[in-house]
Amino acid sequence: MPMLTVENLMASYGVVRALHGISLEVNEGELVALLGVNGAGKSTTLKSITGVLRPVKGTITFLGKEITNRTPEFIVKQGISLVPEGRDIFGQLTVEENLRLGAFVSYERDRYKADLKEIFELFPILEERFTQAGGLLSGGEQQMLAIARAMMAHPKLLMLDEPSLGLSPTMTDQIFVLIKRLREMGSTILLVEQNAERALEIVERAYLLGNGEVEFAGTAEDLKHKVDIASVYFGGDDAQKAGVTL
Amino acid sequence: MSLLSRFMTFSRQHATLPLLMVPVIIAGIAINAFGSSLLLNVYTYFCVSLIMVLGLQMFMGNSGILNWTHIGFVGVGAYAAGILSTAPAVKHMGVPNMFPALVSLHMPVIPAILVGGLVAALLAAIIGYPLMRLSDFVGVITLFATLIVFHVIMTQWDNVTNGPRTFFGVQEFTTLWVALAGGLIAMVVAYWFRESGLGLRLRASRDDRYAAMSVGIDVVRVRYYSFVTSALMAGLAGGVWAHFITSFSPKAFYISEMFLLLSMIVIGGSGSISGAVAGTTVVTIARELLRQVEGTINNAHVLSFEVFGLTEAVMAVLMILVLIWRPGGVVGGQELRWPLFKRKEPGATKEAEDAA
């Protein structure tokens, strides 16, 4: 049985329908990507899974339990952590406080200290900046803090919303190396990316969204070969005529 | 970890409290020894204000929601404690229409103050939940409207508050030392609250409500608990104040008094305990000086009209200036730290500079 199952999910912002029935699955230990252009419905799907947005229709099942329409707090406690788009860290709180908030889902002092050590091994910069306000960190450091904060909760499923957004190429490389490493350590990850090419290098399976629907689902290899990604990103045949390739 | 290094870490982390408390205590001892009775009163009033402002800081400073109702809870605590601690005979005379059941209630001052705090907290618990669902200006306006409701009830409920007339005959209990003890306890509680899990969650929700939800914080519930705790502190402050001033009317728990509390917390910086204490100090001193100036001008009869409202006007201007130049308040969002205990990590130096 898959860890996360989303069935026929429909969601809207007011009268604007953003998702027209999306279905997807994530199995335990998998690294799955959700790809698509701006407005395809990637973030909306994540918002619905985390309970921040109430879907109009459809069901979301996590570890055999239905979590549709539950509060975000409940869903976090079930073991789903989201690293939001634009690295929603708490800028006025210190790095330490940010990490502690991540650990609050099931706080134990000793485990918190042990977890901190682990986090510092993965992200040495956070130890250096431990007492500094989160807002004073650079973009890449904030992204690391956001991922570290989500990991402090020991999520069963980690969801990353556009972790490379607005980062320098070097920083993007580092983040992707890190995601790969988390995957190797046994985390289950749902990765949302616009940068399809980069994402397909590290994921096993991917879903390609377009206009609120799943346009393609399959392994990363399949997606690379069978689907003309350029046409998806640059508007179909016109793109091919113009000679755009990825 | 050795005992010594543990102690060093602890004192480094929590140096803020002694840093704030020691000057306040020294000032208290000095004023008690050398000060005039006016200065003694000003200082006692300062300590009582500290309890009110720190109570306000607990909710408003950590949640970012401007809580106009705060002074209303101070009033509830003041009336409740006053009614409980005043002898039946005195109440019979002072508040002729009081409910007989209330007239017969009588208890010593300290339990009366504690019950007053609990009454305020209970009231906050009853009305708070729907209010805490509101954010930003909607929340502020609703809390402001709630203060008006409180005020109307206090001025109209003859059988409890003596209506708009003065409620008098409360025993004098709050000496300089009682007020100082209250102020110090308030500092410890507010500091502890800010650093506690609840305070941290509340600060996170202030920083970014949606990010807070996504790490599993129930924003409404966290605000609710904090609102009730803050009202408890307000109620206790009201009881202490009532036994200092001994006679008061609903006027004391309304917009102009609330404005003074707000100016204290805004000028100092609502984000930290240090800011609240600094703001209370500055505003108390400025207010006293302005009052003297006002009195001098009026007594000299140099102007063809009476000068009044100088305090409020100057406080308002001061508040605007602070908001323009240092929106976070004079102290800002970080607590004061002892420079000697500056951490050696490269990250910490900037923070220490910011705090200084």
Interface residues (C-beta under 8 A of the other chain):
Chain A: T50 V52 T71 P72 E73 V76 K77 S81 L82 P84 D88 I89 F90 G91 Q92 L93 T94 V95 E97 R100 L101 G102 F104 V105 Y107 E128 R129 F130 T131 Q132 A133 L136 R149 A150 A153
Chain B: G197 L200 R201 R203 A204 R206 D207 D208 Y210 A211 A212 M213 S214 V215 G216 I217 D218 G271 G333 Q334 R343 E345 P346 G347 A348 K350 E351 D354
